[in-house]
Amino acid sequence: MSRFEDPIACTACSRLAEHLAMIRQRDPDWHARPVPAFGSLDAQLLVVGLGPGEKGANRTGRPFSGDVAGELLYPALHRFGFASSPAPLGSDGWANPAMSLSNCRITNAVRCLPPANKPTTPEIRQCNRFLREEIEAMPQLKVIVALGAIAHQALLWSYGLKVKEYAFGHNVRHALPDSRVLVDSYHCSGYNWRTGRLTRESFEAVFAGVAALIN
């Protein structure tokens, strides 16, 4: 089985490539390129987000590091033993260099920051082959957590499954054809957190269940 390599130099989506080039010109010290996954391909847990946040992964180069979503995700992963620290950022405001993941990998359905945080359907489709190849390169994978409906959709596309047959819902589980389990969660975005659609308790309940599935 070939090892997956992150598409860190991909410019296949012209709209996204142009957007990132503009950001690099504006902020030369930002990552502003396709964001690589974080964690080992030998992990049993894969967390799939939507895409990089502008001041989060797009800036730091690490998924969910630097935005509100990471302030929910990493403490949850840390609580259940998947992350060495609950703090995604170091004292300098960049990705915490001391953090490591244990038996967990974090990736995104779309690797590049889309304008207004809204990827188009063709862009999600274009990036989907990377998600499919990534999953195929994870021999120990048991559980996939999809953060939000777009990640849920992209994951099903990567399997060639019909979205209408797998209804999205918070902390809903689906059996996948290869015996892996898909667990859905509302996205840990600032909007969902502020509006009360998602609480820390309801989000951590997802990972409590994931830990039980794996163990």
Secondary structure, DSSP 8 states (H G I E B T S, - for coil): -------TT---SHHHHHHHHHHHHH-TTS--S----EE-TT-SEEEEES---TTTHHHHSSTT-SSHHHHHHHHHHHHTTSBS-S-SB-TTSSB-TT--BSSEEEEESSSS--GGG---HHHHHHHHHHHHHHHHT-TT--EEEEESHHHHHHHHHHHT--GGGS---TT-EEE-TTS-EEEEE----HHHHHTTSS-HHHHHHHHHHHHHHH-
